[in-house]
Amino acid sequence: MHSPLAPLGVQESAGAALLLAEGHDPRFVRCRRPCVVTGGELTMERLEVQYDHATHIHQAPVQLLANNGMLVIDDLGRQRMAPMELFNRWIVPLEERRDFLALANGYHFSVPFDVALVFSTNLDPLSLADAAFLRRIGYKIRFAALSRDAYREIWARQCRESGIDFDPALVDFVIYELHARLGVPLLACHPRDLLGLAGDHLRYWGDESLDCEVLAWAWQTYFGDFSSDDRAGGDADMSGRNAS
């Protein structure tokens, strides 16, 4: 219902004035859904409300911070608690879509558990959880080794993000002379990690262009295999630059 005293362009809707004449109501701001990532540092205490006796402030648990968004548990199985402890804590919230928390004074309350829960691990899921919990997780996605074309695409994209000129010959060197010859599968994380190390090397020595020697050094540094320098395509001292 319109108010006869309201200025032009202002309408009453459900008891709140909307400033339609401005094209949008400036009191509403665009926001993003939260994304909380935690890994090996996660403990059972972080799944409950924590009270700071010094500031007298309650700290929300990680699942509440991620409410209406995404919660990523990285490196599942590396936490300082057994995976089943974590699963048992969340099996009811996953089923009922609400969580039960308590304040320091003993007051108990429930909150919505509207979280897209994502687990990431390189361990066998069957060794971490029982069938009942795996059913509640729903989707399981296996990230296998990449094809060479997909690896090249990720390498090119990472070069753009890192400000490094993309050279097809260099990525072929990594694929055929390092991955293939040494029997290392093409994983999606390798371009980012190898180019990150190579970029550090270029900045440290003041070099401008990436070459096979720098990539060979990045490979040996990344995988920690210095037993045979010639396997990775070059000397470990990097053109006379001794490690010492």
C-alpha positions as CSV (number, residue, x, y, z in Angstrom):
1,M,0.0,0.0,0.0
2,H,1.4,3.4,-1.0
3,S,1.7,6.1,1.6
4,P,0.3,9.6,0.4
5,L,3.1,11.3,2.4
6,A,5.9,9.2,1.0
7,P,8.3,11.0,-1.4
8,L,8.2,10.0,-5.1
9,G,9.9,6.7,-5.7
10,V,9.6,5.5,-2.1
11,Q,7.2,2.5,-1.6
12,E,6.2,0.7,1.6
13,S,6.7,-3.1,1.3
14,A,6.2,-5.3,4.3
15,G,6.8,-2.3,6.6
16,A,10.1,-1.2,5.0
17,A,10.6,1.7,2.6
18,L,12.2,0.7,-0.7
19,L,14.1,3.5,-2.6
20,L,13.0,2.4,-6.1
21,A,13.6,5.7,-7.7
22,E,17.4,5.2,-7.3
23,G,17.3,2.0,-9.3
24,H,18.3,0.0,-6.2
25,D,18.1,0.4,-2.5
26,P,21.5,1.5,-1.3
27,R,20.9,0.1,2.1
28,F,21.2,-3.4,0.6
29,V,24.8,-4.4,-0.2
30,R,26.0,-7.2,-2.4
31,C,27.8,-9.9,-0.5
32,R,29.4,-13.3,-1.1
33,R,28.6,-16.5,0.6
34,P,31.3,-17.4,3.2
35,C,33.9,-20.0,2.4
36,V,35.8,-21.3,5.5
37,V,38.8,-23.6,5.0
38,T,40.4,-25.5,7.8
39,G,42.9,-28.4,7.8
40,G,45.2,-30.2,10.1
41,E,44.8,-27.5,12.8
42,L,41.1,-28.4,13.3
43,T,40.3,-29.8,16.8
44,M,37.1,-30.8,18.5
45,E,37.1,-27.6,20.5
46,R,36.8,-25.5,17.2
47,L,33.5,-27.3,16.6
48,E,31.9,-25.8,19.7
49,V,31.3,-22.2,21.0
50,Q,34.5,-21.0,22.6
51,Y,34.6,-18.5,25.4
52,D,37.4,-16.1,26.0
53,H,37.7,-15.3,29.7
54,A,39.9,-12.3,29.1
55,T,37.5,-10.5,26.7
56,H,34.3,-12.2,27.8
57,I,33.5,-12.9,24.1
58,H,32.1,-16.1,22.6
59,Q,33.8,-17.3,19.5
60,A,31.6,-19.1,16.9
61,P,32.6,-22.6,15.7
62,V,33.8,-23.0,12.2
63,Q,30.6,-24.5,10.9
64,L,28.6,-21.5,12.1
65,L,31.1,-19.1,10.5
66,A,30.5,-21.0,7.2
67,N,26.7,-21.0,7.6
68,N,24.9,-20.3,4.3
69,G,28.2,-21.0,2.5
70,M,30.9,-23.6,2.2
71,L,33.1,-25.3,4.8
72,V,36.2,-27.1,3.4
73,I,38.0,-29.7,5.6
74,D,41.3,-30.0,3.9
75,D,43.7,-32.9,4.5
76,L,41.0,-35.0,6.1
77,G,42.7,-37.7,8.3
78,R,45.6,-35.4,9.3
79,Q,43.8,-33.7,12.2
80,R,44.7,-34.2,15.9
81,M,41.5,-36.3,16.2
82,A,40.3,-39.4,14.6
83,P,38.1,-38.9,11.6
84,M,35.2,-40.8,13.2
85,E,35.2,-38.2,16.0
86,L,34.6,-35.5,13.5
87,F,32.0,-37.5,11.6
88,N,30.1,-38.4,14.8
89,R,30.0,-34.7,15.8
90,W,28.3,-33.8,12.5
91,I,26.2,-36.8,11.7
92,V,23.1,-35.3,13.5
93,P,23.5,-31.8,12.0
94,L,23.9,-33.3,8.5
95,E,20.7,-35.3,9.0
96,E,18.5,-32.6,10.6
97,R,20.1,-29.6,9.0
98,R,20.5,-27.9,12.4
99,D,23.3,-27.8,15.0
100,F,23.1,-27.8,18.8
101,L,25.5,-25.4,20.6
102,A,26.0,-24.2,24.2
103,L,27.3,-21.0,25.8
104,A,29.7,-20.8,28.7
105,N,26.8,-20.2,31.1
106,G,25.3,-23.6,30.1
107,Y,22.5,-22.1,27.8
108,H,21.8,-24.5,25.0
109,F,20.4,-23.5,21.6
110,S,20.1,-24.7,18.0
111,V,21.2,-22.9,14.9
112,P,20.7,-23.8,11.2
113,F,23.3,-26.1,9.7
114,D,23.0,-24.7,6.1
115,V,26.6,-25.6,5.0
116,A,28.0,-27.1,1.9
117,L,30.4,-29.5,3.6
118,V,33.5,-30.5,1.5
119,F,36.1,-33.0,2.6
120,S,39.5,-33.2,0.8
121,T,41.9,-36.0,1.3
122,N,44.4,-38.2,-0.5
123,L,43.5,-41.2,1.7
124,D,41.0,-43.9,0.9
125,P,37.6,-42.7,2.0
126,L,36.6,-46.2,3.1
127,S,39.5,-46.1,5.6
128,L,38.2,-42.9,7.2
129,A,34.4,-43.3,7.5
130,D,31.8,-46.0,7.7
131,A,29.1,-46.5,5.1
132,A,26.4,-44.6,7.1
133,F,28.5,-41.4,7.1
134,L,29.6,-41.8,3.5
135,R,26.0,-41.9,2.4
136,R,25.4,-38.6,4.1
137,I,28.3,-37.0,2.3
138,G,26.7,-37.7,-1.0
139,Y,29.0,-36.8,-3.9
140,K,32.5,-38.3,-4.0
141,I,34.8,-37.0,-6.7
142,R,38.2,-38.6,-7.5
143,F,40.8,-36.3,-8.9
144,A,43.0,-38.6,-11.0
145,A,46.0,-37.8,-13.1
146,L,45.4,-35.3,-15.9
147,S,45.7,-35.7,-19.7
148,R,48.6,-33.9,-21.3
149,D,46.3,-31.3,-22.9
150,A,44.6,-30.6,-19.6
151,Y,48.0,-30.2,-17.9
152,R,49.2,-27.8,-20.6
153,E,46.0,-25.7,-20.1
154,I,46.5,-25.5,-16.4
155,W,50.2,-24.6,-16.9
156,A,49.3,-21.8,-19.4
157,R,46.7,-20.4,-17.0
158,Q,49.1,-20.5,-14.1
159,C,51.7,-18.7,-16.2
160,R,49.2,-15.9,-16.9
161,E,48.4,-15.6,-13.2
162,S,52.1,-15.6,-12.2
163,G,53.2,-13.1,-14.8
164,I,55.4,-15.7,-16.6
165,D,55.6,-15.9,-20.3
166,F,54.1,-19.2,-21.5
167,D,56.5,-21.3,-23.6
168,P,55.0,-24.5,-25.0
169,A,58.5,-26.0,-25.2
170,L,59.0,-25.6,-21.5
171,V,55.8,-27.4,-20.5
172,D,56.7,-30.2,-22.9
173,F,60.0,-30.4,-21.2
174,V,58.3,-30.9,-17.9
175,I,55.8,-33.4,-19.3
176,Y,58.2,-35.6,-21.3
177,E,61.6,-35.1,-19.6
178,L,60.4,-35.0,-16.0
179,H,57.0,-36.5,-15.5
180,A,57.2,-39.2,-18.2
181,R,60.8,-40.2,-17.8
182,L,60.6,-40.3,-14.0
183,G,57.2,-41.9,-13.8
184,V,55.4,-39.1,-11.9
185,P,51.7,-38.7,-12.8
186,L,50.4,-35.4,-14.1
187,L,48.5,-33.9,-11.1
188,A,46.7,-30.6,-11.2
189,C,48.7,-29.1,-8.3
190,H,52.1,-29.5,-10.1
191,P,51.9,-26.5,-12.5
192,R,51.1,-24.1,-9.6
193,D,53.8,-25.5,-7.3
194,L,56.6,-25.9,-9.9
195,L,56.0,-22.4,-11.4
196,G,55.8,-20.9,-7.9
197,L,59.2,-22.3,-7.0
198,A,60.6,-21.3,-10.4
199,G,59.2,-17.8,-10.0
200,D,60.9,-17.5,-6.6
201,H,64.2,-18.6,-8.2
202,L,63.9,-16.0,-11.0
203,R,63.2,-13.2,-8.5
204,Y,66.0,-14.2,-6.2
205,W,68.7,-14.3,-8.9
206,G,67.2,-11.4,-10.9
207,D,66.6,-13.4,-14.0
208,E,63.9,-12.5,-16.4
209,S,63.1,-15.6,-18.4
210,L,62.2,-19.1,-17.4
211,D,64.3,-22.0,-18.9
212,C,64.7,-25.8,-18.5
213,E,67.5,-25.4,-15.9
214,V,65.3,-23.4,-13.6
215,L,62.4,-25.9,-14.0
216,A,64.8,-28.8,-13.3
217,W,65.9,-27.0,-10.1
218,A,62.2,-26.4,-9.2
219,W,61.5,-30.1,-9.8
220,Q,64.3,-31.3,-7.6
221,T,63.4,-28.9,-4.9
222,Y,59.8,-29.8,-5.0
223,F,60.2,-33.5,-4.9
224,G,63.3,-33.5,-2.7
225,D,65.2,-35.9,-4.9
226,F,68.9,-34.8,-5.2
227,S,70.3,-38.4,-5.5
228,S,70.9,-38.0,-9.3
229,D,71.1,-34.5,-10.7
230,D,71.3,-35.6,-14.3
231,R,67.9,-37.3,-14.1
232,A,66.2,-33.9,-13.9
233,G,68.0,-32.5,-16.8
234,G,70.8,-30.4,-15.4
235,D,73.4,-29.7,-12.7
236,A,72.2,-28.9,-9.2
237,D,74.4,-25.9,-8.9
238,M,72.4,-24.1,-11.5
239,S,75.1,-22.7,-13.9
240,G,77.8,-22.4,-11.2
241,R,75.5,-21.1,-8.5
242,N,76.5,-23.4,-5.7
243,A,74.0,-24.2,-3.0
244,S,76.5,-23.3,-0.4
